[in-house]
Amino acid sequence: MARALALAEAAWGSTAPNPAVGCVLVALDGSIVGEGATSPGGRPHAEAQALAHAGSLTRGATAYVTLEPCAHASTRGPACADLLIAAGVARVVAALPDPDPRTNGEGFARLRAADIAVETGHGATEAAVIVAGFAHRIRTCRPRITLKLALSIDGRLALADGQSCWITGEAARAHAHLERARADLIVIGRGTLDADDPILDVRLPGHEHRGPRPAILSRTLTTVPPHTKLAAHDPLILRTPQDIDTLPLNDILVEGGAATAAAFLRAKRVDRLLIYRAPILLGGDARAGVGDLGVTNLAAAHGRWHRTASTELGDDLLETYEAVAAPAS
């Protein structure tokens, strides 16, 4: 299962609209005879990849898979539960049930009806992290949105003149790039485009190919200026945060700046906060991390966020928050 989880993690961010899944086939002698992960764009599925890899060595094997094998019909490929049955596997060990109502429980039922032993729960915690965006989209009918902020202790993201490189240290920046690699789309505002001309790539060894598609939040921009670095990367232009609601994506990362962060927060379209806090103070003249949220009542500001993790990254601190209630549709 550890290997299946590693395969799923490596595919995370490239498989939308499907979840990132890993599958490993183990023969009776304990040897791995096949493995696979969900392909870019969502097909073929991990099980189909692993079975193709294993060839004729599937009979009697155990399939370790990070999500319940699908049971619903699709024009894009056969149901994985049916493929496993036809291949003659003897046992399926799955981390999680599929939250998609078209499969939820039916995949396991179909396997058991074919006299295939089914075990669940192994690696469930790790698998749930990988498919959290997909599960959120199934539950809410829109992608999961993570807002990332790199701030000083006093909540500033740049000096008064706009200088912001680098507020956090190398460990925090590396972690932020890993989050980029796991996103289907990365969003900045028009102000960040004009001020920084970012490329929004992933600069981690071995992950350079995993850069998400860029998007720009702007009410006035019609085309991306050809002189910008993003022009060659087919950026999406969003008029409002609500424009993401119908995108067939699982995970969206919002990176900046303060006005864009405030726009997504005001629209109640932020499900997860990543606050990278550096041990520095910039003072009142420096730029605030988030623009005006229209908060007029302190009581109303409480109870919106729940801190789920606090992680040291070198000298910096990463605080992770989840929205307490689902944002309004």
URNORRA-V601315 format. One line per field, one symbol per residue. phi: phi as a letter, one per 20 degrees, with the letter a starting at -180 (. if undefined). psi: psi as a letter, one per 20 degrees, with the letter a starting at -180 (. if undefined). Layout:
# URNORRA-V601315
phi = ???
psi = ???
This chain:
# URNORRA-V601315
phi = .gffffffffegocdgeefecdbcddffenefdabacgfgnocffgffffffffmeeefnfddecebggfcefbferfffgffffffnfebcddfcffffffdhnffffffffemefcccofmfffffffdgfffffffdmbfeddddcdcfgemddafgenfcddfeeffffffffffgfeeebcdcefffffedlfdleddcgndgfefffebcebedfdcfgfeeffgedlfeddecgfffgefecdccdddrefffgfffffeldddbdddedeecddnffffffcffdmfdcfffffneccfdabcfcmeecdddcdffdfgfe
psi = hghghhgghhipiiiqjrqoqqpppprhjjqpiqqrqpqpiiqqrgghgghhhhcjjhpjrppoqiqppqiqqqiirrphghghghikqhqpoqgqqpipihhohhggghghhjkpppqrhpjggghhghjggghghhhikqqpppppporrhkkqirrhjipjopgragghhghhhhhghiqhqpprrhghghhhlqhkromppijhikprpqqpopihphqppiiqhihjklqppphrhiiihjplrgppppirbghgghghghjlkphppooopqlqpirhirpqhpapikpiohhhhqjhqppiqoppncirppppqqpgqpqq.
